[in-house]
Amino acid sequence: MAIRRSLRAATILLSVAAPLLVLTACGDDNDTSTSEADQLTVSDQWVKAAPDGMTSAFGTFTNTGDRQVRIVSASSAVAASTELHEVVESGGTSTMQEKKDGFAVPAGESLTLKPGAEHIMLMGLKQPITTGESVQIELRFADGSTQTVTALARDFSGNQEDYQP
Amino acid sequence: MTGRRSAGISRRNLLTGTAGLAGLGVGAAAVGLSVDRTPAQAAAGGQTVPFYGARQAGVTTAPQAHANFVGLNLIDPGDVASLAGVLNVWTQDAAGLTAGRGSLADTEPELATDPSRLTVTVGLGPRVFEVPSLRAKRPGWLRPLPAFSIDRLQERWGQTDVLLQIGSDDPVTLAHATRMLTASVRSKLRVGWVQRGFRTARGTHTDGRTMRNLFGQVDGTVQPPGDRDDLLWEDGSGGQPWLAGGTSMVLRRIAMHMDTWEELDRPGRELAVGRTLDSGAPLSGSREHDDPDFTKTEGGIPMIPASSHIARAHRQADHEQFLRRAYNYDEPPEQPLLPEPVEGGDTSNSGLIFATYQRDPVRQFVPVQQRLADHDDLNTWTTPIGSAVYVILPGATEQSSLGSSLFTP
């Protein structure tokens, strides 16, 4: 699916014209080499609708460049805090925990964030996230570059892991 | 499963007993025999119909063997912003499901791998256009059909805010797609009804044969010519530019009373419809697609009675044409049969999900329906019990979701 870099994030909070895949790469870095943000395409992103509390965002991150990219943090205006999470198995139960090193995507490879595995955790929701609403999440990379992903909210009953930060 | 493994054992081995299946029991042997099939046959499951396009699929698509018509209502009728979002979610999901990739957040993606010509078609009902921001965009024809004297409409099959028409040659794929599409928006839309329809299974005949309804009649012979887009598709010229690429759907649920139909002898049945039962040819002709000749007589009597279904339904003007895409339904009888049949109650619950598509239902469909209501010999055995009208949205593209032309100011 195509990435639509031309759309400014500010115009698409409830956009219907091109909601499928919208992200904006913000070239924070001033050098001429390709930033990590430019190397990463995000597709099939979505967020689980939630009335309050916490929720999760998912999607496929594809590194189109020739060196590794690493997402070190994420943030969103809809949440008080945002963490990068993984789910680990121990003693027969799966627990979600913060992935302190972030999400690394090797050159030419993809990482799929999905229920029961890596995901972006939005905590302390400031407002309900309702189905069909677009949520913007800013990804920050190891080189300081950023990329804003717009994810559509949908009803989903999975990913029920209880997280106690 | 046993069936899978047994399939690898040749039929000859099973018959001669050299596969040693005796020890596995009757079940395994029976399954093995039943899966004797032709491996050379290409699987139909992989066949796809493109979702993206200026017009939605599922209208001129050759009808799939199975279809679910799902009527949904907005939980908050005024929440139009939500409806736009719902259509965005459905655009994502329908694109994935129809391609065999599954929906986003698909919880059973293995059930999505055989789309079997899956199509997802979305329509909106009149109430959506009552919100101030959409009032000016309401197509003039998007309103309830007039009341017809033959109608015995039941609320439970009535108009809804939103219609999902989902079709597939595979009923498992269809069930999964229906679940994914309704589950992903359940906080915004509530399912009012599901009308499950079926036709002859894919592969039973060569493709393209006109279907039969449960009265045994060839049903759907008369269709608009393939080059008459003007009868089917909006082009935005009627003062509603957003509607270009859209159309309308009339959905009528017609109960067919098997008990009384079975009392009728074969000549009586053919005279009621005006066609022969075997080939579907008009009584004035010899082949299904022969033009009926209503003036042709035998012994001074019209071969096609003027009161028959095809005589009454025949167009009186060029614009009285529309696309028919009906499905059969066959549900459990609703009248308890024991200890005794209820007086006048049907022992069957069968009929037709009569879906028609036309550019303007008021102009094209209503005059035909009015004639049939005024008189149609078939009315003795049929009763419309559900009725709804929808605008079928223009198609989605990779750049613009379903409904984008409607909701973009």
Interface residues (C-beta under 8 A of the other chain):
Chain A: M1 A2 R4 L14 V16 A17 A18 P19 L20 D44 W46 K48 A49 F58 P115 T130 T131 G132 E133 S134 L152 A153 R154 D155 F156 S157 G158
Chain B: A81 S82 L83 A84 G85 V86 L87 N88 V89 T91 Q92 L104 A105 T107 A183 S184 V185 R186 S187 K188 E398 Q399 S400 S401 G403 S404 F407 T408
